[in-house]
Structures are given as structure tokens and as C-alpha cells.
Amino acid sequence: MILTILNFDLTFPTSYTFLERFIQLANLDKDTEAENFSKYLCELTLIDIKMLKWRPSLIAMASIFLSKKILKRQSPWCSTL
């Protein structure tokens, strides 16, 4: 019954899923350069199999932090995150 209602559309959370949410929380959706750079850094983790040991939420958060740090934005970490 539940699967029928969901149209058998089951997925597990990926780093990109977390990244989309964290971008909204960090107000990066107004800063397209930082947003795109965060997505790029997140995509780079797909190349190396060793990155599978890290949780997807941690990868997403690290990509946001690193993009804000490299682009020299105001505080790379905010209390919301």
C-alpha cells in the first residue's frame, strides 16, 4: 500500500540531496558562484572510491565550507548549519 502511494519511488539520500538543503540553509542560493563551486566540489568526491567512507551529509557540508573559504566569503560557517 505504501509503495503504491509512493509509486515505488524509493531512493536513499545522496550528498547532492543534502547539498541542496544545506545551500538553502547557508543562503548560498543567492550566491551562484559559491553554490556552483560547492556543487563542483561535491561532484569531485564521486571520482575517488575512498570518499565512500564519509557520510553524504558530511561531504555536502564540507563542500559548502570549503567553497566559502576558498572564495573568501564572510564566515565560512554559520550557526544555522
Secondary structure, 3 states (H helix, E strand, C coil): CHHHHCCCCCCCCCHHHHHHHHHHHCCHHHCHHHHHHHHHHHHHCCCCHHHHHCCHHHHHHHHHHHHHHHCCCCCCCCCCC
